[in-house]
Every structure is written in C-alpha cells, then in structure tokens.
Amino acid sequence: MIEIERNKEYFKKLKSTIDERYENSTVYPPKAKIFNAFAKCDYESLKVVILGQDPYHGAGQAQGLCFSTPASIPNPPSMQNILKEITSDIGACTVKNGDLTPWARQGVLLLNATLSVEASKPKSHFGLGWEIFTDNIIRYISDNFNGIVFLLWGSPAIAKKSLIDTHRHHILTAPHPSPLSAYRGFFGCKHFSKTNALLKEQGKTPIAW
C-alpha cells in the first residue's frame, strides 16, 4: 500500500516537509516509527482498522500505532478508557500496559489520520499532506479487501466513512474514548465483542483484545 503512494508527487513534497520538521524541531513519534502501523500489521492478516487522529504529543508516548503507548509509561486517559470498555464488554483484556502491538500482530491496523506531530502541539501536522496519504490507504483497503471491520471513534474518524464501501466492509462508530467524550457513548459501545462476532461470521479468528 505504501509503495504506491511513495511515488506520487504529493508524497514527495510531504516527505520533504516532514524531514525538515524532524531536523528543526522535536517531532513524534521517532522518525523510524512513523510507519510502524504498517510494519506491525501484516496485510495478509488484516481484519480490523482502528482510526485515530494524530500521535500523542508528549515525550516518549507515540510509537506509530494509534492510541498505543510503550509499556514503560503510564496509560494515557484515552487508553485507560479503552481498557475499561474492553473489560466491561468482554470481561477481561489481554493488553493492560498500553502497548497495542499484540493487536497489530493479529491483524489490527492502528492508523492515525496524521502520522507525525510536534512536541506539545496537537494537530500541528494536519494539512501537510498526511491526510491525503491515509485517505488513500483507507480507499485502497476498501477496494482491495473484504469484510474488514472499521472502528471509527470520534467525529474526525467517523467522517472517513465516506471512503469505505459499506457493501464490502463493516463500520462501527462511537464517540472518541477521551475523557471529554467517552461518557457520551464510547462506554457501552461494545465494539470489541461486536467486532469479534463479525469476524466469526466470516470464519476469521477473533481478536484477543
């Protein structure tokens, strides 16, 4: 998927801009982990796509997987709420330390709309071209896979619904898991059990959340 985009003119401009930002300011995640979501999730095993907004903007938090943080740091509030919902929904969760790499290895693409951010400046890299890239990735998945479960949390993610063929894929929407909106419907959405039910219907192995 990425290789198709790398040769496009917009991507070349984006890469130049991002390289300059990394050189002249503090940017997260570490440059080597920008495309971590793709490195950790094998295309052949892709089952689920979770869409985030942009990486965490605090030191040591972002690791190139939306909502995920290294096991060595405390869980951010959104991650805490995700774990609460998993426990409420299915009784227990296998991931407790915030590192969602095990999900990625089971076929969950943890994709942010924007793949980089400046320190302490949320959404600072919106509009640079990342959205073109990630929208094209979503379209590619929609056109070339079948039966993918898309989890869209929050208005920006839900807006991506128009990129997805609803005749070929499943879309579950809910408010964002942040403390500002989790009580408006993220808690109780039961997306984790619903996702596994949809996967089982297709004869696919459910996710060990």
trRosetta pair geometry for C-beta under 8 A, 3 or more apart (Angstrom, degrees):
i j d omega theta_ij theta_ji phi_ij phi_ji
1 4 6.3 -58 -167 24 32 110
1 5 7.3 15 149 -7 64 109
1 38 7.1 -139 60 -126 113 128
1 43 7.1 162 -17 -99 107 128
1 137 5.5 71 163 -128 132 84
1 140 5.1 143 -132 107 103 155
1 141 7.5 3 -106 -56 144 79
2 5 5.8 -67 -160 41 40 107
2 6 6.2 49 149 -38 75 103
2 35 6.4 34 -104 -144 154 141
2 38 5.9 55 -38 -165 127 173
2 137 7.8 8 -77 -97 62 112
3 6 5.6 -42 -145 18 36 119
3 7 7.5 27 165 -14 60 100
4 7 7.2 -75 -176 31 28 101
4 8 7.8 28 141 -28 62 108
4 136 7.9 -146 100 149 113 125
4 140 7.2 151 53 -101 149 144
5 8 5.6 -53 -161 17 48 118
5 11 5.0 132 153 -73 82 148
5 133 5.5 87 -176 -133 152 84
5 136 5.9 134 -93 95 117 143
5 137 7.5 -39 -40 -62 145 83
6 11 5.6 -135 -127 127 25 150
7 11 7.3 41 41 56 20 132
8 11 4.7 86 66 6 86 107
8 12 7.3 -154 94 -9 44 86
9 12 5.7 -53 -151 32 36 112
9 13 6.6 32 154 -14 67 104
10 13 5.8 -59 -156 39 34 110
10 14 6.2 37 148 -22 68 108
10 129 5.4 178 168 -148 96 120
10 132 5.3 -55 138 106 151 159
10 133 7.8 -159 112 -57 112 79
11 14 5.3 -50 -144 37 35 116
11 15 6.2 39 155 -22 66 102
11 129 7.2 169 -97 154 38 131
11 132 7.9 -136 -67 98 71 117
11 133 6.4 97 -101 -89 96 108
12 15 5.8 -49 -147 33 29 112
12 16 6.6 31 153 -19 60 105
13 16 5.8 -54 -151 35 32 112
13 17 6.4 31 153 -17 65 107
13 129 6.4 157 91 -68 95 160
14 17 5.8 -59 -151 38 31 110
14 18 6.1 25 157 -16 68 110
14 128 6.1 106 -132 137 83 89
14 129 3.5 -128 -88 89 113 142
14 130 6.8 141 -153 -60 134 54
14 132 7.7 -147 -58 54 141 116
14 133 6.8 -141 95 -39 176 125
15 18 5.8 -57 -142 40 29 108
15 19 6.1 34 158 -23 65 107
16 19 5.8 -52 -146 33 27 113
16 20 6.6 26 154 -18 61 107
17 20 5.8 -60 -156 35 30 111
17 21 6.5 29 151 -19 66 106
17 128 5.4 -164 114 -167 147 114
17 129 7.1 128 40 16 139 123
18 21 5.5 -52 -147 35 36 112
18 22 6.4 35 155 -17 67 104
18 27 7.8 154 -164 168 76 165
18 34 7.7 67 169 -118 147 154
18 116 5.9 119 -138 26 112 159
18 125 7.7 49 -104 -145 90 132
18 128 7.0 112 -64 143 83 144
19 22 6.0 -56 -150 37 29 110
19 23 6.4 28 152 -20 63 111
20 23 5.6 -59 -149 36 31 112
20 24 6.1 -3 165 5 68 117
21 24 6.5 -75 -137 50 24 90
21 25 5.7 -43 -172 44 67 106
21 27 5.3 84 131 -66 102 145
21 116 7.2 126 94 130 140 140
21 118 6.9 -107 -175 -78 117 98
21 125 7.3 84 -179 -100 175 111
22 25 7.6 -76 -107 59 13 65
22 27 4.9 -87 -96 41 64 135
22 31 5.3 52 -138 -80 153 121
22 116 7.8 -76 -65 -157 96 148
25 118 5.5 -15 130 -132 134 112
25 119 7.4 -150 158 18 94 95
26 118 6.7 94 80 -162 64 70
26 119 4.0 4 99 -13 115 130
27 31 7.5 60 88 -71 112 81
27 116 5.4 11 176 -179 116 113
27 117 6.9 157 -155 80 72 31
27 118 5.6 -48 -100 -99 71 54
27 119 7.1 -109 -79 -27 24 76
27 125 7.9 73 -142 -59 112 134
28 55 5.3 -148 114 116 96 134
28 56 6.7 -62 122 85 147 66
28 57 6.2 169 41 -125 131 40
28 58 7.8 11 -29 59 168 27
28 59 7.8 -155 -76 -107 132 33
28 61 7.0 34 -176 61 155 82
28 62 4.1 118 155 38 113 134
28 116 7.0 159 83 -155 39 65
28 117 5.7 -23 62 65 87 84
28 118 7.9 117 16 -141 77 9
28 119 6.5 98 -17 -79 104 67
29 33 4.3 -69 121 86 131 115
29 34 6.5 -177 60 -79 96 46
29 36 7.0 -32 80 -3 158 132
29 55 5.5 -138 -36 -147 83 157
29 62 3.7 -133 -77 121 84 103
29 63 5.5 131 -129 -101 142 15
29 64 4.8 -99 41 -48 158 74
29 116 7.3 -109 23 -112 58 68
30 33 4.9 69 65 14 84 107
31 34 6.1 -14 -163 -29 43 108
33 36 4.3 4 -168 -47 78 124
33 62 7.6 157 101 129 128 85
33 63 5.6 -79 171 -169 152 49
33 64 3.8 -140 156 -27 90 131
34 64 6.0 172 -147 -111 4 113
34 115 5.2 72 -171 147 86 120
34 116 6.1 -23 -121 -65 105 101
35 38 4.9 -34 172 37 93 114
35 39 6.0 101 114 -26 82 98
35 64 6.7 -9 59 -161 13 131
35 115 7.2 12 -76 -164 54 148
36 39 5.3 -58 -142 39 38 113
36 40 5.9 26 165 -14 73 110
36 63 6.2 -85 88 145 171 67
36 64 2.7 101 26 104 121 138
36 65 5.7 -82 107 -44 115 78
37 40 6.5 -63 -145 40 22 101
37 41 6.2 -12 167 11 61 117
37 64 5.9 -141 -27 151 71 84
37 65 5.4 138 -86 -104 78 62
37 66 7.1 27 -90 -9 132 81
37 104 6.8 -141 -145 -122 53 127
37 109 5.8 70 168 -167 107 72
37 110 5.0 -139 -122 68 105 68
37 111 5.2 130 161 -85 163 62
37 112 7.6 -171 -38 8 146 74
38 41 6.5 -71 -131 52 25 89
38 109 7.6 23 -87 -136 53 103
39 64 7.8 21 31 127 112 144
40 65 6.7 -20 38 -81 150 121
40 101 5.8 -114 -150 -141 144 77
40 104 3.6 28 123 133 118 143
40 105 6.2 -74 174 -60 87 68
40 110 7.9 -8 72 28 128 107
41 45 7.3 -134 -173 75 69 97
41 46 6.4 70 159 -94 111 82
41 104 4.5 -101 -62 -169 86 82
41 105 7.4 -123 -95 -73 53 25
41 107 6.4 95 -154 -136 95 26
41 108 6.5 -118 -107 74 127 37
41 109 4.7 -168 96 -89 170 66
41 110 7.4 160 -38 8 133 73
42 45 4.5 57 76 20 103 105
42 46 7.3 -138 95 -42 53 71
42 105 7.9 44 -2 -145 96 49
42 107 7.1 -52 59 -93 79 70
43 46 5.5 -23 -156 -22 39 118
45 106 7.1 -133 149 168 127 28
45 107 3.9 -120 135 -83 87 104
46 49 7.6 19 -172 -60 107 87
46 107 5.2 169 -115 -163 17 89
46 109 6.0 9 -133 -33 104 112
46 141 7.1 -120 151 -135 152 112
46 145 6.2 -72 93 -115 124 154
46 148 6.5 -17 138 -108 100 114
47 106 7.4 -49 31 134 128 78
47 107 3.9 63 7 125 96 130
47 108 6.9 -40 63 -71 88 57
47 147 7.9 -35 -145 115 66 93
47 148 6.6 168 180 -126 26 65
47 149 6.7 7 149 23 73 96
47 199 5.9 32 -176 -113 129 121
47 204 5.7 154 -123 163 126 150
47 207 7.0 -174 89 -59 136 102
48 103 8.0 -70 74 177 129 102
48 107 6.4 98 21 115 78 83
48 108 4.4 -17 74 -113 109 78
48 109 7.1 -172 95 24 55 68
48 148 6.8 160 -97 -168 23 76
48 149 4.8 -22 -111 68 79 96
48 150 7.7 162 -162 -85 57 27
48 151 6.7 19 -176 -9 104 106
48 195 6.0 33 -107 -165 130 133
48 199 7.8 -49 -56 -69 102 123
48 207 6.4 -24 -5 -51 146 142
49 108 7.5 164 -89 -163 23 58
49 109 4.7 -15 -112 63 74 107
49 111 6.2 -16 -164 18 95 120
49 138 7.4 135 160 -117 161 82
49 141 6.4 87 -57 139 147 167
49 148 5.9 32 -6 165 103 123
49 149 7.5 179 26 88 64 48
49 150 4.9 -14 65 -112 102 72
49 151 7.1 -171 91 26 51 70
50 66 6.1 -153 108 77 98 124
50 67 7.1 -50 131 11 135 129
50 108 6.3 18 -3 179 107 105
50 109 7.2 180 28 86 63 55
50 110 5.4 -6 63 -115 107 62
50 111 7.1 155 78 30 53 68
50 151 4.6 -13 -107 64 75 113
50 153 7.5 7 -163 3 89 112
51 66 7.0 34 -178 47 21 178
51 111 5.8 -28 -109 80 60 91
51 112 7.6 110 -168 -117 56 24
51 113 6.7 51 -176 -54 101 84
51 138 7.8 16 -90 -92 127 126
51 150 7.2 17 -16 -170 109 94
51 151 7.2 -173 17 85 72 62
51 152 5.6 7 42 -112 121 66
51 153 7.3 178 71 30 75 72
51 157 4.1 150 94 -135 116 107
51 160 6.0 -160 -135 36 173 153
52 66 2.9 180 -2 -154 132 126
52 67 5.6 -165 -85 -33 133 79
52 110 7.1 25 -10 176 117 76
52 111 7.0 -178 25 97 79 39
52 112 4.3 -41 78 -100 101 73
52 113 7.0 -133 94 -3 51 73
52 153 7.9 -6 -98 60 54 106
52 157 7.2 -19 -97 -78 13 123
53 66 7.9 121 23 -139 42 116
53 112 6.3 -17 81 -153 23 91
53 113 5.6 -23 -146 26 37 111
53 114 6.9 -2 153 26 55 96
53 123 7.3 -42 152 -84 117 89
53 154 7.0 -47 -52 90 112 149
53 156 5.4 71 -105 75 98 149
53 157 7.3 -94 -66 -49 72 91
54 57 7.7 32 113 -55 109 98
54 112 5.5 96 -117 178 27 130
54 113 6.7 -60 -64 62 66 83
54 114 4.0 -14 -102 67 99 110
54 115 7.8 -102 -140 -35 71 11
54 116 7.7 -34 -163 77 102 22
54 117 4.9 107 152 -66 120 124
54 122 6.6 145 69 -162 124 71
54 123 5.8 164 11 -87 147 48
54 125 6.6 149 -141 54 137 96
54 126 6.9 -96 -60 -57 138 88
55 61 7.7 146 164 100 89 96
55 62 3.7 43 178 -125 120 138
55 64 7.4 -19 -102 -81 126 34
55 66 7.9 -116 -94 -104 57 57
55 112 5.9 -90 -54 -40 63 173
55 114 7.5 -105 -3 99 74 82
55 115 7.1 46 -33 -174 110 33
55 116 6.5 -12 14 -127 128 22
55 117 4.9 -155 58 12 90 115
56 61 3.5 -81 108 117 144 129
56 62 4.5 -167 51 -61 82 80
56 69 6.6 26 -5 -90 157 103
56 76 6.5 -160 -109 -48 132 157
56 117 7.8 -167 87 56 20 141
57 61 7.7 -4 42 56 20 131
57 62 7.5 39 -69 -35 28 123
57 117 4.9 -89 -92 125 93 130
57 118 7.0 21 -144 87 111 42
57 119 6.0 136 176 -146 83 29
57 120 5.7 165 140 -58 114 16
57 121 6.1 -160 -157 47 146 39
57 122 5.2 -125 -13 -73 145 64
57 124 7.6 101 -116 6 134 113
58 61 4.6 65 70 -10 89 132
58 119 7.6 73 -117 -149 23 76
58 120 7.4 66 -91 -74 56 65
59 119 6.9 23 -65 -132 75 116
60 70 6.7 -72 170 28 85 130
60 72 7.8 -79 173 85 123 108
60 73 5.7 138 125 -59 114 144
61 69 5.0 -47 -159 -122 69 110
61 70 7.6 -139 -135 14 27 87
61 73 6.5 -101 -97 85 65 159
61 76 6.8 54 -147 -49 130 126
62 69 7.6 -47 -75 -108 22 71
62 117 7.2 162 -60 40 159 108
63 68 5.8 -76 58 108 111 103
63 69 6.6 134 -1 -135 113 29
63 70 5.8 130 -59 -54 138 77
63 99 7.6 -6 52 -126 161 82
64 115 7.4 25 -133 -162 75 94
65 68 3.7 5 92 34 111 137
65 100 5.4 -159 135 68 137 106
65 101 6.9 -152 -29 -75 165 59
65 104 6.1 -92 -120 -55 133 134
65 110 4.0 42 -167 89 82 139
66 110 4.5 -156 37 168 79 83
66 111 6.0 -15 -15 68 127 18
66 112 4.5 156 -85 -61 102 77
67 78 6.0 -115 -132 118 92 119
67 79 5.9 142 175 -85 87 82
67 82 6.3 71 -180 -34 140 159
67 100 6.4 53 90 -19 94 150
67 110 6.7 -111 37 -160 90 118
67 177 7.6 46 -122 51 129 134
68 79 7.6 102 -108 -103 27 124
68 98 6.5 129 -158 157 52 68
68 99 5.9 56 -169 -144 103 36
68 100 3.7 -113 -92 24 115 102
68 101 7.0 113 -162 -39 150 60
68 110 6.0 41 -13 155 119 162
69 73 5.6 -84 153 68 123 111
69 75 6.8 164 47 -121 130 49
69 76 6.2 128 -33 -7 145 100
69 79 6.3 -83 10 -47 111 160
69 98 4.2 -23 57 148 94 127
69 99 6.7 -86 83 -74 45 58
70 73 5.6 74 70 10 90 97
70 98 7.3 18 73 97 24 111
70 99 6.0 18 -148 -84 27 107
71 97 4.0 31 -138 132 84 138
71 98 6.5 165 -102 58 43 85
71 99 4.4 -44 -55 -17 83 130
73 98 7.1 -70 76 72 76 154
74 98 7.8 99 145 -29 26 150
75 79 4.2 -129 -170 97 98 120
75 80 4.9 131 115 -62 121 77
75 83 6.9 -28 -165 -3 164 138
75 97 7.3 -160 -63 -175 100 30
75 98 4.3 -173 -102 -70 81 117
76 79 5.0 90 56 11 73 105
76 80 7.1 -132 99 -9 36 90
76 98 7.3 104 13 -133 72 133
77 80 5.4 -53 -147 33 33 115
77 81 6.5 29 157 -17 66 104
77 178 6.4 59 104 -149 112 61
77 179 4.9 -47 166 -31 140 107
78 81 5.8 -57 -153 37 33 109
78 82 6.5 37 149 -22 66 103
78 176 7.3 -49 -125 161 117 92
78 177 4.7 101 -158 96 79 99
78 178 4.9 -32 -85 -85 98 60
78 179 7.8 -106 -69 -20 58 65
78 182 7.9 180 -123 -65 60 119
79 82 5.5 -49 -147 33 36 114
79 83 6.5 33 155 -16 66 104
79 98 4.8 34 170 -121 157 92
79 177 8.0 96 -59 115 19 136
80 83 6.0 -59 -153 37 30 108
80 84 6.4 33 149 -22 64 105
81 84 5.4 -47 -146 33 36 116
81 85 6.4 35 155 -18 66 102
81 177 4.3 171 94 177 121 98
81 178 7.3 -176 24 -97 151 8
81 179 7.0 -172 -50 -72 136 57
81 182 4.5 -101 -159 -112 149 153
81 186 6.6 46 150 112 125 136
81 187 7.2 -90 -168 -66 100 92
82 85 5.9 -57 -152 36 30 108
82 86 6.5 32 151 -20 65 104
82 177 5.1 24 -60 -168 78 168
83 86 5.6 -49 -146 34 35 113
83 87 6.4 34 156 -18 65 105
83 93 5.5 -130 -146 42 77 163
83 95 7.3 -123 -102 95 101 81
83 96 6.7 88 -139 -126 139 52
84 87 5.9 -59 -151 38 29 109
84 88 6.2 25 154 -16 65 110
84 187 7.1 -28 111 -110 115 101
85 88 5.6 -56 -143 41 32 110
85 89 5.8 30 158 -21 67 113
85 177 7.1 -105 -6 -119 137 118
85 182 8.0 -136 -51 -161 119 110
85 186 6.4 -86 -74 146 148 85
85 187 5.8 -139 -91 -113 98 54
85 188 7.7 -95 -131 -12 98 28
85 189 6.8 4 -160 40 137 90
85 190 8.0 -142 178 -74 98 32
85 191 7.6 26 144 32 133 93
85 192 7.1 143 124 -8 94 119
86 89 5.8 -62 -142 40 25 109
86 90 6.2 -36 -178 34 65 102
86 92 7.8 -29 133 119 95 22
86 93 4.0 64 114 -82 135 120
86 192 5.2 74 -117 -33 74 167
86 209 5.0 -153 -142 139 124 125
87 90 7.6 -80 -125 58 15 64
87 91 6.8 -35 -164 147 51 12
87 92 6.2 25 -122 -106 73 24
87 93 5.6 -72 -62 -16 75 101
88 187 7.2 38 50 -158 163 83
88 188 7.5 -60 124 -76 140 49
89 190 4.8 152 -129 -123 110 63
89 191 7.5 -66 -113 42 163 49
89 192 4.8 121 99 50 149 109
89 193 5.0 -154 165 -15 105 105
90 93 7.6 102 67 -76 107 66
90 192 5.6 -92 -18 108 122 121
90 193 5.3 165 -74 -69 95 95
90 196 7.8 70 -95 12 140 146
90 209 6.4 109 39 57 148 127
93 96 6.4 138 93 -73 101 71
93 209 5.5 -64 -131 127 82 83
94 102 6.6 -104 113 111 118 153
94 208 4.9 25 -4 148 154 99
94 209 6.4 145 20 102 92 30
95 98 7.5 171 159 -17 102 9
95 99 6.9 -137 -155 72 109 56
95 100 6.0 48 -165 -105 164 58
95 102 5.9 -168 -77 49 109 122
95 103 6.8 -41 -36 -35 151 100
95 209 7.1 -81 18 171 101 49
99 102 7.6 83 113 -2 85 86
100 103 4.6 -27 179 26 89 120
100 104 6.5 96 125 -23 82 92
100 108 7.6 -84 162 93 111 132
100 110 5.9 112 104 -78 135 157
101 104 5.4 -53 -150 34 41 114
101 105 6.4 37 155 -19 70 105
102 105 5.7 -55 -146 37 34 111
102 106 6.7 29 155 -16 64 107
102 208 7.2 -63 148 84 119 104
103 106 5.9 -67 -157 38 33 107
103 108 4.1 -39 156 49 94 141
103 110 6.8 85 95 -53 120 118
103 207 6.5 31 -137 -166 81 125
103 209 7.3 32 -98 -117 107 56
104 107 8.0 141 -179 10 30 9
104 108 5.6 -89 -88 70 36 80
104 109 7.3 70 -129 -102 79 30
104 110 5.8 -71 -79 1 101 110
106 205 7.7 -116 -165 103 101 112
106 207 5.3 122 119 -128 142 79
106 208 6.5 -173 -83 30 159 82
107 207 7.4 -128 62 -91 91 98
108 207 6.3 57 -53 -119 119 141
109 141 7.7 -127 33 -95 160 151
111 134 6.2 150 167 -145 116 112
111 137 6.8 -160 -145 105 151 141
111 138 7.8 176 108 -70 156 89
112 115 5.8 145 74 -91 109 50
112 134 7.3 -94 102 -102 47 154
113 126 7.9 24 110 -110 112 91
113 130 6.8 101 138 121 58 107
113 131 5.8 12 171 -105 97 79
113 134 5.2 -173 -145 82 44 157
113 156 6.3 -91 -17 150 157 121
113 157 7.5 -141 -46 -87 116 66
113 160 7.6 -151 -96 -62 111 132
114 117 6.8 89 116 -65 117 88
114 123 7.3 111 33 -131 157 52
114 125 5.1 152 176 91 128 98
114 126 5.5 -88 -69 -82 150 62
114 128 7.7 89 -141 36 110 102
114 130 4.2 97 -128 90 62 149
114 131 6.7 -25 -74 -57 80 75
114 134 7.5 -101 -62 -7 31 143
115 125 7.9 -80 59 110 48 143
115 130 5.3 -168 13 -141 82 128
115 133 7.6 -48 -7 86 124 138
115 134 7.3 164 -40 -59 98 117
116 125 4.9 70 86 -20 80 176
116 130 7.1 -165 25 -76 80 143
117 121 6.7 -170 174 81 88 74
117 122 6.6 -7 -161 -126 139 38
117 123 7.3 7 -124 -30 112 14
117 124 5.5 107 -157 42 70 95
117 125 5.4 -126 -94 9 48 112
118 121 4.2 4 80 49 102 123
118 124 4.2 -57 26 89 103 156
118 125 6.9 142 -17 -43 79 92
121 124 3.7 48 122 -54 113 135
123 126 4.7 -12 -173 -11 82 124
125 128 5.1 -47 -173 6 74 133
125 130 6.3 58 134 -8 106 137
126 130 7.5 -86 -115 49 38 114
126 131 7.1 43 -151 -38 71 118
127 131 7.5 10 -74 5 29 123
129 132 5.3 -42 -166 28 63 116
129 133 6.6 64 141 -19 77 101
130 133 5.5 -58 -156 38 40 114
130 134 6.1 24 156 -10 75 108
131 134 6.0 -56 -137 44 32 101
131 135 5.8 36 161 -21 67 109
132 135 6.0 -57 -144 38 24 110
132 136 6.3 23 156 -18 60 110
133 136 5.9 -65 -155 36 25 109
133 137 6.5 26 150 -21 64 105
134 137 5.3 -45 -147 32 39 116
134 138 6.5 42 153 -20 66 100
135 138 5.7 -52 -151 34 33 111
135 139 6.4 34 150 -18 65 105
135 160 7.2 -149 -112 -129 76 99
135 163 5.9 -145 -158 -102 79 151
136 139 5.5 -50 -146 37 35 113
136 140 6.2 40 152 -24 65 103
137 140 5.6 -52 -148 33 31 114
137 141 6.5 30 153 -17 64 103
138 141 5.9 -54 -151 36 31 110
138 142 6.3 34 151 -21 64 108
138 160 5.9 -100 -151 -178 172 121
138 163 4.6 55 113 121 123 140
138 164 6.6 -72 167 -67 105 85
139 142 5.5 -56 -148 37 32 115
139 143 6.1 20 158 -13 67 111
139 163 5.3 -92 -70 -173 75 102
140 143 6.1 -64 -145 42 26 104
140 144 5.8 -13 170 11 65 122
141 144 6.6 -77 -129 52 20 88
141 145 5.3 -21 -171 20 66 123
141 148 6.1 -10 162 2 112 171
142 145 7.4 -42 -89 47 9 85
142 148 7.8 -106 -92 45 48 131
142 163 6.3 -167 -21 139 151 73
142 164 4.8 -157 -101 -129 126 52
142 165 4.8 132 179 6 104 88
142 168 6.8 118 -170 70 66 127
142 169 6.3 -87 -124 -9 73 141
143 165 7.2 106 -78 -13 50 130
145 148 5.1 55 113 -36 130 118
145 168 7.7 131 96 146 57 121
145 169 7.6 58 96 -84 94 111
146 168 5.3 -98 -124 -173 69 97
146 169 7.4 -149 -156 -73 36 70
147 168 7.3 -86 -36 165 42 66
147 169 6.6 177 -106 -112 5 56
147 170 7.1 16 -160 -7 49 100
147 198 7.7 174 -172 155 88 99
147 202 4.8 101 -166 -111 150 156
147 204 7.4 161 130 -22 134 137
148 169 4.8 -21 59 -129 79 114
148 170 7.3 -154 96 35 41 74
149 169 7.3 -180 -83 -175 25 87
149 170 4.7 -20 -110 74 69 112
149 171 7.9 167 -161 -84 52 25
149 172 6.7 12 -177 0 96 109
149 195 4.8 135 137 -136 161 88
149 198 5.3 122 -85 87 125 141
149 199 6.8 -71 -18 -56 133 87
150 161 8.0 156 107 -108 143 65
150 164 5.8 -77 -11 -113 162 162
150 169 6.1 51 -11 150 107 128
150 170 6.9 178 23 90 70 54
150 171 4.8 -16 66 -110 108 71
150 172 7.1 176 87 27 56 65
151 172 5.4 -16 -111 69 65 102
151 174 7.8 -19 -170 21 85 104
151 191 5.5 86 -126 176 117 141
151 195 6.9 -32 -64 -78 114 130
152 157 4.1 178 -160 134 75 102
152 158 4.7 123 141 -85 125 53
152 160 6.4 -163 -118 55 125 100
152 161 6.3 -61 -33 -66 174 89
152 171 6.3 3 2 -167 119 97
152 172 7.1 168 27 84 73 48
152 173 4.8 -24 75 -105 101 78
152 174 7.7 148 87 26 57 59
153 157 5.4 35 51 50 44 154
153 158 7.9 -142 64 -45 2 85
153 173 7.5 167 -83 -157 36 52
153 174 5.3 -16 -114 72 77 86
153 175 6.9 16 -166 114 75 25
153 176 5.1 103 146 -109 92 48
153 177 6.0 -8 177 -18 147 84
153 186 6.6 51 -146 -111 112 113
154 157 5.1 82 64 17 80 104
154 158 6.8 -153 95 -9 35 94
154 175 6.3 48 -84 -173 54 44
154 176 3.1 35 -73 -62 111 100
154 178 7.8 49 -83 6 128 105
154 181 6.8 106 -101 81 87 157
155 158 5.6 -58 -138 39 30 111
155 159 6.3 41 159 -31 64 101
155 176 7.8 -54 7 -32 64 107
156 159 5.7 -49 -155 22 30 118
156 160 7.7 35 148 -24 57 96
157 160 5.9 -48 -170 17 43 114
157 173 7.9 170 104 -129 100 84
157 176 7.7 132 13 -86 120 88
158 161 5.8 -7 180 -27 55 113
158 173 5.0 63 -110 -139 106 126
159 162 7.3 -29 170 8 53 103
160 163 5.2 -40 -177 23 73 119
160 164 7.1 64 135 -20 81 105
161 164 5.9 -69 -160 34 42 110
161 166 7.8 23 -179 -66 91 111
161 171 5.9 80 -127 -163 96 159
161 173 7.3 -25 -75 -72 128 128
164 169 5.5 -84 178 66 109 137
164 171 6.1 128 96 -72 149 123
165 168 4.4 34 102 24 116 109
165 169 6.1 102 76 11 70 99
166 169 6.6 -78 -118 63 31 75
166 171 6.2 -58 -112 2 93 120
170 198 5.1 -85 26 -159 175 154
172 189 7.3 117 165 164 113 115
172 191 5.0 144 131 -127 146 99
172 194 6.0 128 -101 102 147 135
172 195 6.9 -96 4 -68 150 85
174 185 5.6 -156 -157 122 81 95
174 186 4.9 108 148 -105 120 60
174 189 4.0 -18 -100 -105 144 156
174 191 6.3 -103 -12 -49 139 128
175 181 4.2 -142 167 154 121 110
175 182 6.7 -173 102 -100 113 22
175 184 4.5 88 -43 80 168 103
175 185 4.7 112 2 59 109 93
175 186 4.8 -97 74 -40 85 89
176 180 7.5 13 79 69 114 93
176 181 4.7 69 56 67 83 135
176 182 7.4 -71 103 -67 55 62
176 186 6.7 -54 97 -63 20 137
177 181 7.6 -43 -36 80 4 89
177 182 5.1 40 -156 -97 46 102
177 186 4.8 172 -93 179 61 159
178 181 5.6 52 63 30 86 90
178 182 6.4 -156 75 -37 30 91
179 182 6.1 -34 -111 10 26 115
181 184 5.0 -52 -166 26 68 121
181 185 7.9 -34 163 40 85 78
181 186 6.6 86 118 -14 82 118
182 186 4.3 -71 -142 56 59 126
182 187 5.5 66 157 -27 88 95
183 186 7.7 -24 -29 41 19 87
183 187 6.0 -3 -106 22 45 125
185 188 6.9 -84 -153 66 44 101
185 189 6.2 73 154 -70 72 99
186 189 5.6 -46 -155 -14 34 126
190 193 5.1 -41 -178 44 93 107
190 194 5.5 98 120 -25 87 103
191 194 5.5 -61 -139 45 31 112
191 195 5.9 39 160 -28 68 105
192 195 5.9 -45 -144 30 26 112
192 196 6.7 22 155 -12 58 106
192 207 7.6 -105 -157 77 82 115
192 209 4.8 2 -157 -56 128 170
193 196 5.8 -56 -149 39 34 109
193 197 6.3 38 152 -23 66 105
194 197 5.6 -52 -148 34 32 114
194 198 6.5 32 153 -18 64 104
195 198 5.8 -58 -153 36 31 110
195 199 6.4 29 152 -17 66 106
195 206 7.7 119 111 -148 80 87
195 207 6.5 -10 116 22 123 122
196 199 5.5 -51 -145 37 35 112
196 200 6.2 38 155 -21 66 104
196 206 3.6 39 -145 -143 99 123
196 207 6.1 -120 -84 35 91 75
196 209 7.8 -99 -50 -19 122 113
197 200 5.8 -52 -147 35 30 111
197 201 6.6 38 152 -25 62 103
198 201 5.7 -49 -152 28 32 117
198 202 7.0 20 153 -9 61 107
199 202 5.9 -67 -158 42 35 105
199 204 4.2 -86 -174 78 87 109
199 205 7.0 -39 151 82 127 26
199 206 5.1 144 79 -97 131 59
199 207 7.1 130 -7 -15 164 79
200 203 7.5 46 -174 -74 35 19
200 204 7.1 -100 -72 59 25 64
200 206 5.9 -10 -55 -58 92 104
